[in-house]
Amino acid sequence: MNPPLPATSLARIARGAKPVQGIPLGIIMLETRFPRIPGDIGNGMTWPFSVLYRVVPGATPERVVLQGARGLLPDFIAAAQELVAMGAEAITTSCGFLCIFQKEIAAAVGVPVATSSLLQVPWVEALLPPGQRVGVITVSPASLTPAHYIAAGMAADTPVMGVENGRELFRVLVRQDKPELDVAAAEQDILDAGRALVAAHPEVGAIVLECTNMPPYAAALQAALGLPVHDVVSLAHYLHAGLRPRRYG
């Protein structure tokens, strides 16, 4: 007579679900051709956890940043839905200007959505001593409309500085004039913008980088100014911490 089979442990039963599992974060990407170095949202080496990417065809920096992403909302919603269907448990995007679609994308997918690093501005400002403000460094100040401020929960008088007059970042990231990136020149653009921001607004006590291509230079900026610097990578880590809380025993 055969011995009885051991009792089945429910903890060892694997169940079917979505096509990809164990990927907490889905990232909606613009269609670009510039280099994405480590620290950039579009470089897989940036992340200590797995991510899923989905590129939106036709969503160029010019259309999204300079033209307000007109007509692209259905495409971004479709991309977010595809990422969730694949297995993503939260969504972010590769452009801070997409905060204007925060409510629409979140309503369409049913998982946490953080479209823009700008969503951190009111959070960070709440942490600062009285009288201090959050300053924003953006790739294009002229493209930040009242709709962006409202969608991100930012005050209309939030201190902002851009890199549009710099040597490298604007021409590579927005105009896409060339497929190469001078990393040292790009870092200098960020440092120049940061110094100009605090010179014009001495009340700035922390900085949020709008552009998802700026995190590679956050450490240099923090060291130069001695202020906290937040970006889309810090935002994604915040999302991930909620999806994968640390176990303490």
ChimeraX attribute file (.defattr): number of C-alpha atoms within 10 A of each C-alpha:
attribute: neighborCount
match mode: 1-to-1
recipient: residues
	/A:1	3
	/A:2	4
	/A:3	5
	/A:4	6
	/A:5	6
	/A:6	6
	/A:7	6
	/A:8	8
	/A:9	7
	/A:10	7
	/A:11	6
	/A:12	7
	/A:13	8
	/A:14	7
	/A:15	6
	/A:16	7
	/A:17	10
	/A:18	11
	/A:19	8
	/A:20	13
	/A:21	12
	/A:22	11
	/A:23	15
	/A:24	19
	/A:25	25
	/A:26	26
	/A:27	24
	/A:28	24
	/A:29	21
	/A:30	21
	/A:31	15
	/A:32	20
	/A:33	14
	/A:34	15
	/A:35	18
	/A:36	17
	/A:37	17
	/A:38	15
	/A:39	20
	/A:40	22
	/A:41	26
	/A:42	22
	/A:43	13
	/A:44	17
	/A:45	13
	/A:46	16
	/A:47	16
	/A:48	8
	/A:49	13
	/A:50	13
	/A:51	19
	/A:52	18
	/A:53	20
	/A:54	18
	/A:55	17
	/A:56	19
	/A:57	13
	/A:58	14
	/A:59	20
	/A:60	21
	/A:61	21
	/A:62	16
	/A:63	16
	/A:64	21
	/A:65	22
	/A:66	17
	/A:67	12
	/A:68	19
	/A:69	19
	/A:70	11
	/A:71	12
	/A:72	16
	/A:73	15
	/A:74	11
	/A:75	15
	/A:76	25
	/A:77	20
	/A:78	17
	/A:79	22
	/A:80	29
	/A:81	20
	/A:82	16
	/A:83	24
	/A:84	22
	/A:85	15
	/A:86	17
	/A:87	20
	/A:88	25
	/A:89	23
	/A:90	25
	/A:91	28
	/A:92	28
	/A:93	28
	/A:94	24
	/A:95	22
	/A:96	28
	/A:97	31
	/A:98	25
	/A:99	25
	/A:100	23
	/A:101	21
	/A:102	18
	/A:103	13
	/A:104	15
	/A:105	27
	/A:106	18
	/A:107	12
	/A:108	12
	/A:109	20
	/A:110	12
	/A:111	16
	/A:112	17
	/A:113	22
	/A:114	27
	/A:115	27
	/A:116	28
	/A:117	29
	/A:118	29
	/A:119	23
	/A:120	24
	/A:121	26
	/A:122	16
	/A:123	13
	/A:124	18
	/A:125	20
	/A:126	13
	/A:127	13
	/A:128	14
	/A:129	9
	/A:130	9
	/A:131	9
	/A:132	16
	/A:133	23
	/A:134	28
	/A:135	25
	/A:136	28
	/A:137	22
	/A:138	26
	/A:139	30
	/A:140	20
	/A:141	15
	/A:142	11
	/A:143	15
	/A:144	18
	/A:145	13
	/A:146	13
	/A:147	13
	/A:148	21
	/A:149	20
	/A:150	13
	/A:151	18
	/A:152	25
	/A:153	16
	/A:154	19
	/A:155	13
	/A:156	11
	/A:157	7
	/A:158	16
	/A:159	19
	/A:160	24
	/A:161	24
	/A:162	22
	/A:163	23
	/A:164	18
	/A:165	13
	/A:166	17
	/A:167	14
	/A:168	22
	/A:169	25
	/A:170	20
	/A:171	17
	/A:172	20
	/A:173	22
	/A:174	20
	/A:175	13
	/A:176	17
	/A:177	13
	/A:178	12
	/A:179	11
	/A:180	13
	/A:181	17
	/A:182	12
	/A:183	15
	/A:184	10
	/A:185	14
	/A:186	22
	/A:187	19
	/A:188	19
	/A:189	21
	/A:190	26
	/A:191	21
	/A:192	16
	/A:193	24
	/A:194	25
	/A:195	15
	/A:196	15
	/A:197	21
	/A:198	20
	/A:199	11
	/A:200	13
	/A:201	18
	/A:202	13
	/A:203	16
	/A:204	21
	/A:205	22
	/A:206	23
	/A:207	29
	/A:208	25
	/A:209	30
	/A:210	27
	/A:211	24
	/A:212	23
	/A:213	27
	/A:214	22
	/A:215	25
	/A:216	21
	/A:217	21
	/A:218	21
	/A:219	12
	/A:220	16
	/A:221	23
	/A:222	17
	/A:223	12
	/A:224	12
	/A:225	16
	/A:226	11
	/A:227	14
	/A:228	16
	/A:229	24
	/A:230	24
	/A:231	27
	/A:232	31
	/A:233	21
	/A:234	15
	/A:235	19
	/A:236	21
	/A:237	15
	/A:238	11
	/A:239	20
	/A:240	16
	/A:241	11
	/A:242	10
	/A:243	14
	/A:244	9
	/A:245	8
	/A:246	8
	/A:247	5
	/A:248	4
	/A:249	3
